[in-house]
Amino acid sequence: MLRSKRLWSLPPLLALVACAAVPPIACSGEGAAGSSSAAGDLDAARAWAHLEAQVAFGPRPSGSAAAEATRAYIEAALKDMGLQPVRESFTASTPRGPVQMANVYVDLPGRERGAESAPMLLVVSHYDTKRFDDHWDPAQQTARFLGANDGASNTAVLLELARVLCAVEERDVTYRLLFVDGEEAVLWNWDDARGQVDNRYGSRHHAAELRRSGRGRSVKACVVIDLVGDEDLVLDDDMNSDRTLMRIFREAARAEGLAAHVNGRRIPIKDDHQSFMEIGIPSVDLIDLDYGPDNSWWHTTEDTIEHCSVESLEVFGKILLRGLEGVEGFVLGR
């Protein structure tokens, strides 16, 4: 089992200060040309600081002040890299009434091929946390769910991926890094709202916009990352994912000597990747949905920094970057 090197000697309320101390890296265009790995590895310590910063905001359900603070944090981090994030605001119709939500995304353009734009590769993370006010146990309805793994870890990695991609002088594909709101259901269970889809609000909205605008035709693949900070990281083999894309990441892990971290269960998983599969975009979900003994930390107050590890972020970063090289080839071949 991976054990945690908890890089949090400062008190939790000072996590934002710790994160601000991580020097920003601008997209200077001074990196190497080529694939996503040309700029080097993801820095797990930087990702960990992003994780701490999000947890310091407390619970971050859609529509909350903490969710807005998280959005602002994501936007500020991207701007510090010299990027221009776009906020995609919308009103979600939920079983508890309308909720104001917003996605944030940034494009890193690839080089044009004659008159054609570079094909797009979408990488997605949700930043919202699970609401507890509809918990089946009344005693839990006021609990503080921090989502260190479920929400913060994946968003931290996506922010660090932005920094790495910034250092690539030229790339063959356009990357869109998408931070989505409203992945979590408003009611307690994913399918509680009979006759209404109560989940994936942000990714469904973005997919609808891609289809409406016609931009979806240029998106050749989508990679969703979720729950990647578990101190005992073993990614599942999601049966709802595109099999070619899943194979690319499993082979990437083996090539990095990390096969033990993709030896999870072969199960069907419902997540944001389904929103893009539904409009014809091949998609894969990179997720460890076995969090704690018998998954006992998932969607509980045990989802804390203490149960995540910087080593897991490092392991996942290696798998992600090596896998994205293969996905770029997949995208260019379509």
PyMOL commands that set and color helices and strands:
alter all, ss='L'
color gray80, all
select helices_A, chain A and resi 12-20+36-39+44-56+65-80+138-140+148-166+201-213+215-218+243-255+259-262+273-277+293-295+305-307+310-332
alter helices_A, ss='H'
color red, helices_A
select strands_A, chain A and resi 86-94+97-108+120-126+174-180+219-226+237-238+266-267+283-287
alter strands_A, ss='S'
color yellow, strands_A
deselect
rebuild
show_as cartoon
